[in-house]
Amino acid sequence: EVQLVESGGGLVQPGRSMKLSCAASGFTFNNYDMAWVCQAPKKGLEWVATISYDGSSTYYRDSVKGRFTISRDNAKSTLYLQMDSLRSEDTATYYCARHFNYGSYGDWGQGVMVTVSS
Amino acid sequence: DTVLTQSPALAVSPGERVTISCRASESVSTLMHWYQQKPGQQPKLLIYLASNLESGVPARFSGSGSGTDFTLTIDPVEADDTATYYCQQSWNDPFTFGSGTKLEIK
């Protein structure tokens, strides 16, 4: 059974940093591109960042470029999202997701809440 | 960015047939996918590549469309289908989601 378990969320002040982790199991982690998708309270889904299966390529939505860094440790089957210079508009639930056929997201974690507030 | 437009809400009775639409601002070929998100839960993939049923998803769900117009059909609807349904395209960068259609079962 595929499992994606996020951790590291919570309350953080504007301008500060936070690092999210996603522990993967039940599949060969280093065979799949992985992504972070966020959902602001009562809002829709928004892609944040993607990393290729081997970590050689990364992609970001414009609003987080230069502030967020996606990375992975294939030996530990873990995905990360380093979030710097956080803003109130980054407040959201962040989901770790496994890329599936042709850019869909086949599996999702339960999500972790990040609240940016003073 | 490719904008995906969905109607905000629908209400149907159990046993009825419901179609949820998604219109793209530009062609996405058939790289359209559908997700179900129940309250307090993570999204779940239902349909990929416009019309392919994800493993384990009931055959009551089906998808169709290409280019800019897509539909998700549930037939027949059951009470457990209460959820918000999102479309997502992966033809144009960045990948984008629709704003979601909230389905209420009367």
Interface residues (C-beta under 8 A of the other chain):
Chain A: G44 L45 E46 W47 Y59 R61 D62 Y95 F100 N101 Y102 G103 S104 Y105 G106 D107 W108 G109 Q110 G111
Chain B: L31 H33 Y35 Q37 Q41 Q42 P43 K44 L45 Y48 L49 N52 E54 Y86 Q88 S90 W91 D93 P94 F95 T96 F97 G98 S99 G100
